Amino acid sequence: MPVLRVALDLPLHRLFDYVAEVASPADIGRRVRVPFGRGEKLGVIVDVVDDSDWPLAQLKTAGEILSDLPPLPADFLKLCEFASAYYQAAFGEVVMQALPVGLKRLAPPVRRNGRAAAAVKAVAQPELTDEQSLAVNAVDPAAGFAAHLLHGVTGSGKTEVYLRLIERALAAGRQVLLLVPEINLTPQLEGRVRARFPAAGVVSLHSELAEAARERNWRAAFAGEAEIVLGTRLAIFTPLPRLGLIVIDEEHDASFKQQDGMRYSARDVGVFRAHQLGIPILLGSATPSLESWANAQSQRYQLLTLRQRANPEASLPVVHILDTRQMVLQEGVSAALIAAITEKLGRSEQSLVFLNRRGYAPVLACPACGWVSRCTRCAANMVLHLADRRLRCHHCGCEHRVPKACPTCGNQDIHPFGRGTQRLEGWLQEQFPEARILRVDRDSVKSRKQWETMLERIHGGEADILVGTQMLAKGHDFPKLTLVGVLGADSALFAADWRAPERLFAQLMQVAGRAGRAELKGEVVIQTQYPDHSLYAALVKHDYPGFAATLLKEREQAGFPPYAFQAMLRAEAPQMADSLAFLTAAAALPEIGEHENVIVYDPIPMKMARLASLERAQLLVESHSRPALQAFLPRWREAVEGLKAPGKLRWHIEVDPFEF
């Protein structure tokens, strides 16, 4: 009897063998029902062999091999195999994670046919600038694998470059995978793609889609019926039979890094997939990640540059650095920024006040006894949301009603300290009672429909002042927006995370780029107590290359990525002592001594040491050789799996960690 080698959705680095009455190599890639323990699971057949390492008499018999779907292709299984090996994730978890929820159930529900997409009228192509033409012509889908980094200033027309390359791929009969970092960027881009290619099959794949819609779109992509797939990070694993081009927009964005389960980077998996299939990949950003920029400087990636805005009437905004050290601020806002907003209102132009902190205030406190609204489950404060009278933890989701008095001393005079977007919105409404103020954050926009409605209001001129977080920092084009005011940026300048300056610069460049994208001139006002900081000097000049060169030099001297390669072993348990003891034992394993090119540091508590009632610690592993680190991790992981640990302790390995 043939033996099926099956991948199951389990955190175990092994495959499971089952005998089958009838099976052949043609069944590799099909889903199969198999007995497991006292129940049954759904798995994917990854091989059909004649024998097993286990006695055949001990093997259980597989159940039904499902044929409602063609077998998953070999290149998909190879992609999952790479991700499993590189990110130290169980192969079965990788394979099953890539499937829609309905296809992972033992009894998939019967799906109705979806509604046909509304007809979209085609739009004319704008004329390309010389820089755009050079970028389009540099990417040749017929030339095999090549990684291109498109560095274009905000408003330079990177999306138009994407669309022209998509047009070429479709003309060659190929499919295109276009990734964006966040769901809120999807509706606007999807509408633009559909308008350009009304006859092409365009589908979206992201977490906010209903289960049935996501499965329907995934099936269309897998069958080759969808020619353009627009999605967020998990879409990188979508099997596409005729894939000819991968585009990753805002490639620097942290949202491309998965932070639970298999902790993968969709950008890096995308580069491997393009290499595997021999097709081009285009990474686009106004502020590329330093890893991608270093690859471009070393000519591993081809650097394509758009230095000017695509609209000939538009220019980059003028950036003003406002020294607030000697100023009296009202709710964190300077008189100069108020005057600038007043001027824009008089011209019927829009302003954006950027504060990357939602809620009313970061903390509620008692001046009498010092009580602070700390989360009981996390090492963080609970944020005051005054609109619905709630205290919320933005890390674990825990929430409580706002107390009427101090829980410790009974003082009724408790105060909010600091400010968030809700508080800023209310204060600005008092200053500008006639203005239409719109707050855009994850409290006011919780669904795709709300987001689309919000965008329509902004584009329709129904808002004079926007108060927003990073949701508005990238990917949006508001022609009437001419002023951006930035509050509270200094807090990230001296953060313990060595990636903080890179992230802050990217965030400020992106949000500054919302101003003056059409004929109206734009300006940016950044309030700071450190006006002489080199980061702000680079922002004034719109000098990403200069700032990146400085950071790369610092990282090279410090031995940080991209000049070193890292992995992080993290543990969490109800008691910090258990987490640290487990990591200490992992750091003492004999396998470490067999790899001279790998350094294992001492375990330490994480920056967010307590999250959701669990105490967290981490252990950094580093090497100046990626192959050396990859050779070390599998053996070390196997040894760590053999360590005795408390029952409630959980651990994982993250390769190329993004958070510290």
SELOVO-357400 format. One line per 3 residues: number of its first residue (from 0); their letters; for each residue x, y, z of C-alpha. Coordinates in steps of 0.001 Angstrom, whole numbers, plus 524288, in hexadecimal, padded with zeros to 5 digits. Layout:
N
NUM = A = X Y Z; ...
END
This chain:
660
0 = MPV = 80000 80000 80000; 804F5 80DB3 7FD0D; 80929 81647 80866
3 = LRV = 804C8 82463 8091D; 80DF6 82E3E 80F58; 804EA 8389E 814E7
6 = ALD = 8073A 84663 81A2A; 7FE32 849CE 8257B; 7FB88 856DD 82BD2
9 = LPL = 80386 853D0 837FE; 80F73 85A6F 83E3E; 81766 84E1F 83B9C
12 = HRL = 822E7 84DBB 83247; 81F29 840DF 82C11; 8161E 83AC5 82223
15 = FDY = 80C8C 82FC3 82520; 80B8A 822ED 81DB1; 7FEA7 81C49 81A6E
18 = VAE = 7FB86 810D1 811CA; 7F1A7 812B5 806ED; 7E9BB 808DD 7FF61
21 = VAS = 7EB19 81082 7F2C0; 7F4B2 81BA3 7F06C; 7FEF6 81FEA 7E6A8
24 = PAD = 808F8 82ADE 7E514; 7FE35 83264 7DE1D; 7F7F8 83451 7EB88
27 = IGR = 8038F 83C23 7F0BA; 7FE31 84973 7F485; 7F056 844BF 7F72F
30 = RVR = 7E997 84610 80442; 7E67A 839A2 80B97; 7DEC1 835E2 817A3
33 = VPF = 7E6EE 82DF1 82134; 7E49D 82840 82EBE; 7EC56 82F13 83959
36 = GRG = 7EB63 82B83 847AE; 7DD19 8296B 84AC9; 7D875 83237 83FEF
39 = EKL = 7DB14 835CD 831F3; 7E30A 8406D 82B5F; 7E472 8461B 81DF4
42 = GVI = 7F211 8460C 81828; 7F930 8479A 80B42; 7FFF8 83C5C 80455
45 = VDV = 80E16 84031 801AC; 81311 832FC 7FCEB; 80E8F 82558 7F922
48 = VDD = 81892 81AA8 7FBF7; 81946 80BEC 7FC3A; 81EAC 80A62 809F4
51 = SDW = 81FAD 8112B 81716; 82968 8123F 8221D; 81E7B 80C9A 82A7C
54 = PLA = 8195A 7FEAD 82943; 80DDA 7FF00 81FD6; 80599 7F782 829A3
57 = QLK = 806A5 802EB 83312; 80219 80D19 82944; 7F414 811AE 8293B
60 = TAG = 7EC2B 81206 81CC7; 7E9BA 81F17 81686; 7DBD3 82355 813EC
63 = EIL = 7D658 82A34 80806; 7DF87 83121 7FEBF; 7D832 83D84 7FB0D
66 = SDL = 7D700 8408E 7ECA2; 7CEF3 84D0E 7ED2C; 7DB5D 8548E 7EA59
69 = PPL = 7E6C7 85199 7E137; 7F34D 84D70 7E829; 7FB3A 85871 7EDFB
72 = PAD = 8068F 85A96 7E476; 8148A 85668 7E6D1; 819A3 86467 7E6E1
75 = FLK = 81003 867C5 7F1D0; 814B5 85C4C 7FA0B; 822D2 86031 7F75F
78 = LCE = 81FDF 86E20 7FBAF; 819EF 868F7 8084A; 825B3 8601F 80A2B
81 = FAS = 82ECB 86BD8 80910; 826C8 873D3 812B3; 82659 86871 81C2D
84 = AYY = 83512 86677 81BB9; 838F6 874C8 81C05; 82F75 87950 82684
87 = QAA = 8305D 86CD9 82EB7; 821C2 86A6B 82D98; 81AFE 85D47 82CA9
90 = FGE = 818AD 859DF 81E59; 80A9F 855E2 820CF; 807A3 862E9 82736
93 = VVM = 80D49 86A30 81B8E; 80594 86271 81176; 7F8AD 86330 818B0
96 = QAL = 7FA62 87186 81C45; 7FAAE 874EB 80DD3; 7ED37 86EE6 80B5E
99 = PVG = 7E039 875FC 80D55; 7D8DA 87217 8199D; 7CE62 86A8D 8123B
102 = LKR = 7D860 861C5 80BA3; 7DE1D 85DD7 818D2; 7D152 8587E 81E1B
105 = LAP = 7CDD5 84A21 81E3E; 7C081 84D64 818C3; 7C1E0 859A0 8105B
108 = PVR = 7B53D 86169 80F88; 7ADFA 8623C 802A7; 7B116 86F4D 7FC76
111 = RNG = 7A7EF 87740 7F410; 7AD08 87E24 7E829; 7B160 88BDB 7EB5C
114 = RAA = 7AB65 897CB 7E55B; 7B1E0 89C23 7D8E4; 7BA65 8A81A 7DA43
117 = AAV = 7B41E 8B496 7D57E; 7B887 8B910 7C827; 7C32E 8C340 7C8BC
120 = KAV = 7C57B 8CD4F 7BE3D; 7D34F 8CD66 7B91B; 7DB86 8D972 7BBA1
123 = AQP = 7E5C5 8DF56 7B2D6; 7F41E 8DD73 7B5AB; 7FB6B 8E994 7BA01
126 = ELT = 807B0 8ED3D 7B2CB; 813E0 8E7F8 7B961; 81EDC 8F0AE 7BDFB
129 = DEQ = 82C7C 8EDB3 7B8F2; 83013 8E78E 7C60B; 823E3 8DF05 7C5EB
132 = SLA = 826DB 8DA74 7B81C; 834A4 8D69B 7BBF7; 82F70 8CF05 7C7A3
135 = VNA = 8253D 8C7CD 7BF88; 82EF9 8C443 7B4F2; 838D9 8BF5A 7BEFF
138 = VDP = 82FDB 8B456 7C362; 82F5B 8A9AD 7B921; 82604 89E8B 7BC87
141 = AAG = 82C21 8961F 7B1EC; 839F0 8974B 7B753; 8380C 88E2A 7C2D1
144 = FAA = 83A45 89132 7D123; 83E7E 89EC1 7D508; 83BC3 8A684 7E16C
147 = HLL = 83941 8B501 7DF53; 83826 8BF8A 7E9C4; 82FCA 8CB0A 7E55D
150 = HGV = 83360 8D6AC 7EDDA; 829F0 8E196 7EAA6; 826D6 8EDC3 7F274
153 = TGS = 818DA 8EEE2 7F725; 80FEB 8F241 7EBD4; 819E6 8EE24 7E18D
156 = GKT = 810A9 8E47E 7DB14; 81592 8D768 7DFF7; 807E1 8D1CD 7DE6B
159 = EVY = 807BB 8D598 7D014; 8146C 8CE19 7CE48; 80DEC 8C24D 7D4AC
162 = LRL = 8023B 8C372 7CB8A; 80A8E 8C427 7BF3F; 81223 8B809 7C365
165 = IER = 80571 8B105 7C68F; 800AA 8B479 7B8EE; 80CB7 8AE1F 7B305
168 = ALA = 80B43 8A1E7 7BB3B; 7FCE9 8A061 7B789; 8002C 8A22D 7A932
171 = AGR = 809AF 896C6 7AA88; 7FEF1 88E50 7B064; 8047B 88EAA 7BE24
174 = QVL = 7FE97 8913C 7CB89; 802F1 89C01 7D4B9; 803D6 89C2E 7E389
177 = LLV = 8034F 8A9E1 7E96C; 8055B 8AAEF 7F818; 80226 8B691 800BE
180 = PEI = 80564 8B788 80F41; 7F80D 8BAAE 814EB; 7E9DA 8B7E0 81214
183 = NLT = 7E630 8C63F 8123C; 7EE9F 8C86A 8061E; 7E776 8BDC5 7FE9E
186 = PQL = 7DA81 8C44B 7FA97; 7E0D4 8D032 7F44C; 7EB1A 8C83B 7ED16
189 = EGR = 7E150 8BDBA 7E945; 7D88A 8C803 7E332; 7E3E2 8CD8B 7DB85
192 = VRA = 7E82C 8C01E 7D6B7; 7DA52 8BC52 7D2B1; 7D895 8C92E 7CB86
195 = RFP = 7E51C 8C70F 7C3EA; 7E24C 8B8BF 7C0D4; 7D369 8B766 7C049
198 = AAG = 7D407 8AADD 7B843; 7DDDA 8A40E 7C129; 7DA1B 89BA2 7CCAB
201 = VVS = 7DE16 8A339 7D8D8; 7DC85 89D53 7E66F; 7E087 8A197 7F40C
204 = LHS = 7E5C7 898F3 7FEE1; 7E664 89E92 80C90; 7E18B 89B99 81A3D
207 = ELA = 7D5B5 8A493 819F0; 7CF2C 89D01 80EFC; 7C409 89416 812F7
210 = EAA = 7C7FD 885D3 8137C; 7C025 88222 80762; 7C551 88DA9 7FF78
213 = RER = 7D34E 88AAF 8031E; 7D1FC 87C78 7FF21; 7CB4C 88052 7F275
216 = NWR = 7D620 889E1 7EF09; 7E0A8 88018 7F2C7; 7DA8E 875BA 7EA0C
219 = AAF = 7D9EB 87F63 7DEB7; 7E856 8827F 7E065; 7EBF7 8741F 7E198
222 = AGE = 7E438 87091 7D56F; 7EA9D 87B6F 7CDA4; 7DDA3 88270 7CBBA
225 = AEI = 7E23A 88E54 7D364; 7ECFF 8951F 7CBEA; 7F029 89F1D 7D672
228 = VLG = 7F0A7 89BAE 7E4E4; 7F11E 8A72A 7EE3C; 7F3CB 8A375 7FC40
231 = TRL = 7FA8F 8A53A 80930; 805E9 89D09 80E4A; 7FF8E 88F76 80EA4
234 = AIF = 7FC48 890A5 8002C; 80AAA 88E43 7FD31; 807EB 87FA9 7FEC5
237 = TPL = 7FC57 87F77 7F551; 7FEAD 87500 7EADA; 7FE2E 87B6D 7DD71
240 = PRL = 80048 872CA 7D17C; 8049F 87DAD 7C84C; 80B59 8871E 7D18A
243 = GLI = 8141D 8903F 7C9D0; 81651 89C25 7D28E; 81685 89F55 7E11B
246 = VID = 8151D 8AD63 7E5C1; 81677 8B12B 7F418; 81229 8BF0E 7F6FD
249 = EEH = 81762 8C638 80307; 8212F 8BB23 80470; 82712 8C139 810B2
252 = DAS = 81A82 8C004 81877; 81ACF 8B807 824F8; 80D77 8B245 8219E
255 = FKQ = 81420 8A911 8180E; 81A25 8A1FE 823C0; 8112B 8980E 82A31
258 = QDG = 81200 89918 8390A; 80B82 88C62 83D35; 80B15 87E5B 8386B
261 = MRY = 8157D 87D1E 82DFB; 81CA4 88A16 82F11; 81FFC 88C6F 820E3
264 = SAR = 822D0 8986B 81894; 819EB 898DB 80CAA; 823CE 8A185 805D3
267 = DVG = 82EE3 897BF 80788; 82649 88C17 80428; 82242 8939F 7F805
270 = VFR = 83067 89512 7F3B8; 83293 88672 7F58A; 82620 88343 7EE10
273 = AHQ = 82A12 88BF8 7E2B4; 83779 8856E 7E256; 83123 87801 7E30C
276 = LGI = 82847 87ADA 7D771; 8321C 882C4 7CFA4; 829C5 88F11 7CF28
279 = PIL = 82C34 89D60 7D2B5; 82856 8A375 7DFA7; 826D9 8B211 7E1E5
282 = LGS = 827F5 8B7D6 7EF8F; 822E6 8C5BE 7F077; 8241C 8D023 7FAFD
285 = ATP = 82724 8DE6C 7FD6D; 82EE4 8D9E1 8094D; 83444 8CC3F 8067E
288 = SLE = 8384C 8C358 81187; 846C1 8C430 81462; 84815 8B5CA 810EA
291 = SWA = 842A0 8B839 80349; 84A6E 8C4C4 801C9; 85701 8BD9B 8054F
294 = NAQ = 853A2 8B313 7FB4F; 851DE 8BDAB 7F110; 85EC5 8C426 7F4AF
297 = SQR = 865BF 8B719 7F357; 85EA9 8B506 7E642; 85792 8A8D1 7EABC
300 = YQL = 84B5B 8B09D 7E777; 84A4D 8BA03 7DC10; 8476A 8C7AD 7E116
303 = LTL = 83D26 8CF67 7D997; 83AFA 8DD7E 7DDB3; 82FCB 8E73A 7DC52
306 = RQR = 834C9 8F44C 7E160; 82996 8FD17 7DD2A; 81AFE 8FCD8 7DF49
309 = ANP = 8132E 8F791 7D3D9; 80A25 90353 7D32C; 8120E 90DFD 7CC61
312 = EAS = 80A8F 91833 7D433; 80DD2 911C8 7E133; 81A49 91327 7E901
315 = LPV = 81F4A 90D44 7F58F; 81A0A 9144C 80194; 82251 91E02 80903
318 = VHI = 825D4 91857 8164E; 826B2 921AC 821E9; 82D1A 91D17 82E7F
321 = LDT = 826D3 9247A 839B5; 82EF2 925C2 84629; 82548 924A2 85168
324 = RQM = 82F07 9258B 85CA4; 82B7D 93390 85FD1; 81D4B 932DC 85B9B
327 = VLQ = 810E4 931AA 86381; 808C2 926F7 85D38; 7FA22 92532 85E71
330 = EGV = 7F69E 916BF 85E85; 803BE 9146C 85816; 800EA 91DC9 84CD9
333 = SAA = 80914 929ED 84A27; 803B2 93742 84678; 80B12 9365A 83993
336 = LIA = 80409 929CB 835DB; 7F6F0 92FB1 839AF; 7F9E6 93B61 830FD
339 = AIT = 7FD72 9326E 825B1; 7F0BE 92ACC 82729; 7E921 93796 82799
342 = EKL = 7EF91 93BE2 81AEE; 7EC14 92F1B 81426; 7DE03 9300E 818B5
345 = GRS = 7DD40 93D8C 812BA; 7E174 937B1 805B7; 7D7EE 92C41 806BD
348 = EQS = 7E369 922DF 80742; 7E4B6 916EF 80FF9; 7EE0E 91500 81B5A
351 = LVF = 7F2A1 90899 8220F; 7F6F6 90897 83031; 7FEAB 8FC21 83248
354 = LNR = 7FF7D 8F5EF 83FC0; 802AB 8E78B 8400C; 7FB84 8E4F5 84CD3
357 = RGY = 7ED1D 8E1A3 84CA8; 7E3B8 8E308 857F4; 7E140 8EF1C 8604B
360 = APV = 7ED4C 8EE75 868E4; 7F837 8E47F 86ADF; 7F54B 8E31F 8794E
363 = LAC = 7EBC5 8E6B0 8842B; 7F243 8EA16 89114; 7EF83 8EEB2 89EE6
366 = PAC = 7F798 8FA80 8A34E; 7F4D2 8F77C 8B1A3; 7FA96 8E9D8 8B2F4
369 = GWV = 80156 8E79A 8A5F0; 7F831 8DCF2 8A114; 7F97B 8DAA1 89270
372 = SRC = 7F03A 8D31C 8898E; 7F967 8C7C0 88738; 7F508 8BB57 88091
375 = TRC = 7F444 8AFFE 88A1B; 7F841 8A67B 87F67; 80336 8AE12 878A5
378 = AAN = 80EDD 8B69F 87BA8; 807AD 8C214 87591; 7FE13 8CCBF 87903
381 = MVL = 7EFCD 8CC38 87554; 7EC01 8D70E 86BEC; 7E070 8DFC9 86EE6
384 = HLA = 7D5CC 8DF91 86466; 7CCDD 8EA4A 86914; 7C2A6 8E916 85E51
387 = DRR = 7BDD0 8DC13 86391; 7C2F9 8DDCB 8718C; 7CC58 8D252 870DB
390 = LRC = 7DA5A 8CF66 874A3; 7E09A 8C682 86A77; 7ED86 8BF8A 8695B
393 = HHC = 7F23E 8C0A0 85B4C; 7FAD1 8B49F 85D22; 7F1F4 8A9FA 8627E
396 = GCE = 7E475 8AFFB 86036; 7E0A3 8B00A 86E95; 7D71F 8BAFF 871FA
399 = HRV = 7CFC7 8C0A2 87D9A; 7C644 8CB87 88051; 7CC4E 8D861 88446
402 = PKA = 7CBF0 8D8DB 8932D; 7C460 8E3EE 89989; 7CEFB 8E531 8A3D7
405 = CPT = 7DCCB 8E08B 8A63A; 7DC57 8D1D5 8A91A; 7E751 8D38B 8B30D
408 = CGN = 7E403 8DF97 8BB1E; 7D640 8E33D 8B6D3; 7DA33 8F089 8B17F
411 = QDI = 7CFFC 8F4DF 8A79F; 7D926 8FE91 8A121; 7E025 8F53B 897E1
414 = HPF = 7E5CD 8FACC 88B59; 7E9C4 8F668 87DBA; 7F81F 8F8B5 87ABB
417 = GRG = 7FDBD 8FA1B 86D25; 7F585 8FA90 860FC; 7F029 8F1C0 85678
420 = TQR = 7E891 8F40F 84A06; 7DB56 8F4D1 850F3; 7DFFD 8FF8C 85A07
423 = LEG = 7E698 906D0 84EEC; 7DA56 905F1 846A1; 7D208 90BEB 85163
426 = WLQ = 7DB9E 916F5 853EB; 7DCE4 91A5C 84589; 7CE14 91AC1 8446B
429 = EQF = 7CDF5 924ED 84F43; 7D84F 92CFD 84839; 7D1B3 92BD7 83AF4
432 = PEA = 7C314 92A6F 83DC5; 7BF52 92C98 82F8C; 7C8F0 922A2 82A2E
435 = RIL = 7C533 914CF 82677; 7CE99 90C37 82E07; 7D047 8FDE5 82AF0
438 = RVD = 7D7C0 8F474 833A4; 7DDD3 8E8CB 82CAC; 7E317 8DDF4 83563
441 = RDS = 7DFFC 8CFE8 838E1; 7D55B 8D44B 84240; 7CDDE 8DC00 837FD
444 = VKS = 7D095 8D2A9 82CA5; 7CE35 8C46F 83026; 7C9D6 8BE8B 82346
447 = RKQ = 7CC57 8BF8B 814C0; 7BF17 8C5EB 8129A; 7C1FA 8D06B 81CC8
450 = WET = 7CF2C 8D2BB 81683; 7C966 8D437 808E9; 7BF3E 8DDB8 80E3A
453 = MLE = 7C9F5 8E57B 81504; 7D1F8 8E656 80887; 7C61C 8EAE4 800D5
456 = RIH = 7C3B8 8F5C7 80AA1; 7D1DD 8FA4E 809FD; 7D26E 8F9F4 7FB26
459 = GGE = 7C52F 90097 7FA55; 7CA22 90C15 80226; 7C176 9091C 80DDB
462 = ADI = 7CCA9 90AF3 8177E; 7D4F4 916E8 81A3A; 7DDF1 9116C 824B1
465 = LVG = 7E211 90348 825D2; 7E70C 8FDEB 832B1; 7EDC1 8F122 82FED
468 = TQM = 7F750 8E692 8339B; 80015 8DE7B 82ABB; 7F3D9 8D9BB 82398
471 = LAK = 7F4F2 8E64B 81BAC; 803AE 8E617 81A4B; 8051A 8DEC5 80D82
474 = GHD = 7FEA9 8DAF8 800DC; 7F453 8E5AE 80091; 7F2CC 8F0D0 7F700
477 = FPK = 7EA8B 8FC46 7FBB5; 7EB94 9077E 7F1BB; 7E6A4 91207 7FB10
480 = LTL = 7EFC9 90E56 80642; 7FA6F 918AB 806F2; 7FEB8 918F4 81536
483 = VGV = 803D2 90E2B 81E0E; 806BD 91115 82C48; 80E22 906CD 83415
486 = LGA = 80CF7 905B2 842DF; 81430 8FCEF 84C5E; 81EB2 8F7AA 84342
489 = DSA = 829F5 8F986 84CE3; 82639 8EDED 8554D; 82BC6 8E48D 84B1A
492 = LFA = 838E6 8EB6A 849A8; 83F2F 8E509 8556D; 837ED 8D822 85631
495 = ADW = 83F35 8CBF1 85A99; 83C08 8C531 84DB4; 84721 8C7B5 84422
498 = RAP = 83D63 8C755 838EC; 835C9 8D2E8 83E8E; 83CB5 8DDBB 836B3
501 = ERL = 83A6A 8D65F 829F9; 82C03 8D4A2 82D26; 82A2D 8E2B4 8317D
504 = FAQ = 830A0 8E830 82550; 82847 8DF8A 81C9E; 81BF4 8E350 823DB
507 = LMQ = 81EBD 8F1EE 8232E; 822CF 8F169 814E1; 8166E 8EA04 81199
510 = VAG = 80D2D 8F2EC 81908; 8141D 8FF11 813D5; 811ED 8F9B8 80636
513 = RAG = 80333 8FB33 807A2; 8049C 909F5 805F4; 8049A 910F5 7F8E4
516 = RAE = 802B1 90559 7EFED; 7FB13 90D3B 7E5D1; 7FC33 91B1F 7E0C1
519 = LKG = 7FB15 9211E 7EE56; 807F4 92313 7F577; 80A18 91B34 801BC
522 = EVV = 81107 91DC4 80E7D; 81457 915AF 81A70; 81627 91A9F 8285A
525 = IQT = 81D51 9116B 8318F; 81D69 91589 83FD1; 82971 91110 8473B
528 = QYP = 83218 913CD 852DA; 83DD9 90EB5 84B3A; 83E20 91765 83F16
531 = DHS = 84C8A 9149E 83C84; 84AF3 905DA 83BB8; 8506C 90020 82F22
534 = LYA = 843A4 8F8FD 82C7D; 83C3B 905C5 82B5E; 84703 90BB7 822FC
537 = ALV = 84571 9007D 8195D; 836AD 90253 8194A; 83809 910A3 815A4
540 = KHD = 8404C 90CA7 809DC; 837C8 900CD 80692; 844C2 8F9AE 806EE
543 = YPG = 841F2 8EB59 808F2; 84EC0 8E6B3 8028F; 856F2 8EF30 80BA3
546 = FAA = 84F98 8EB04 817C5; 85034 8DCA9 813BA; 85EE1 8DDA7 81180
549 = TLL = 860AF 8E310 81F39; 85881 8D85E 8257F; 85F33 8CD9B 81DC0
552 = KER = 86C7A 8D280 8220D; 867FD 8D277 8303C; 86294 8C4B1 82EEA
555 = EQA = 86EED 8BFB5 8288C; 87709 8C52D 833BF; 86DCC 8BF3A 83DD0
558 = GFP = 86CA8 8B227 836CD; 85DE4 8B336 83508; 855DF 8AE42 82972
561 = PYA = 85789 8AE93 81DFF; 865B9 8AC15 821E2; 861EE 8A12E 82B24
564 = FQA = 8575F 896CD 82B3A; 84EF6 8944C 83713; 84509 88B37 83D00
567 = MLR = 83DBB 88CAB 849C0; 83946 88202 852EF; 82DF6 8871F 85B03
570 = AEA = 82716 880EC 8667A; 81AFE 884E7 86E06; 81573 87F5D 87A9D
573 = PQM = 80D58 883F6 88632; 81A1C 88651 88DAB; 825FB 88D8F 88848
576 = ADS = 82EF8 88448 88FB3; 829ED 878DE 88794; 82BE8 8801E 87ACB
579 = LAF = 839C4 8840C 87E45; 83D2F 87680 88379; 838A5 87020 876D5
582 = LTA = 84097 87994 86E8A; 84C72 877D0 8774D; 84B97 8692B 87521
585 = AAA = 84A5E 86B62 8666E; 85686 873FA 866B0; 85E3C 8691D 86D5D
588 = LPE = 85B11 85E3E 863B1; 86740 85742 85E9C; 86320 85939 85064
591 = IGE = 86727 86782 851BA; 87572 86409 85368; 87588 85CFC 8465F
594 = HEN = 8731E 869A2 83ED8; 87E3B 8734E 8409A; 8785A 87D81 83783
597 = VIV = 86C0E 87EF3 83FC0; 86AF9 88778 84BDF; 86089 884BC 85617
600 = YDP = 85E1C 8900C 85F5C; 858A1 88FD0 86D25; 849DD 88F1A 86F06
603 = IPM = 8431B 89BC3 872E7; 834FC 8A01A 8752C; 82E62 8A5A0 8691A
606 = KMA = 82BA5 8B426 867FD; 81D42 8B104 869F3; 82075 8A787 874E0
609 = RLA = 81268 8A411 8783E; 807D1 8A20B 86E16; 7FA83 89BD9 87026
612 = SLE = 7FE7F 896DB 87DAE; 80AB8 89023 8789B; 818A8 893EE 87C2E
615 = RAQ = 8213E 8947B 87016; 82FDD 89346 86E0B; 838AA 891A3 8624F
618 = LLV = 845E2 88C3E 85E3D; 84D16 89206 85295; 854E6 88979 84941
621 = ESH = 85DA7 89031 83F65; 8675E 88D28 834A6; 86E55 894B9 829FF
624 = SRP = 86B38 88980 820BD; 85D4C 8863C 81CB9; 8610C 87840 818B1
627 = ALQ = 867B9 87633 825E0; 85B94 87AC8 82D2B; 852AF 87260 824BC
630 = AFL = 85B54 86687 82705; 85AC9 868CB 835AE; 84C4B 86B6D 837B5
633 = PRW = 84654 85E0E 83420; 84F52 8565A 83D27; 84DAF 86033 8480D
636 = REA = 83EE7 86054 84664; 83E85 85180 8478F; 84679 85250 8540E
639 = VEG = 83D98 85CFE 85985; 831D4 8545D 856A0; 837D5 84A34 85FA8
642 = LKA = 838E4 85379 86B39; 82FD6 8514E 876A0; 8273A 85D26 878A4
645 = PGK = 81BB8 86103 88159; 80EA4 85D14 87BA5; 80A07 86AFC 8792E
648 = LRW = 816AF 86FBF 87302; 8165A 8727E 8646B; 821E8 87592 85BAC
651 = HIE = 82500 87897 84D8D; 83061 87C2C 844D6; 82FAD 8883E 83C4E
654 = VDP = 83976 8897E 83139; 83CEF 8975B 82CEB; 835AE 89D30 83894
657 = FEF = 82F1C 8AA3B 8367B; 82ADD 8AD7E 8445B; 833E0 8ADB3 85038
END
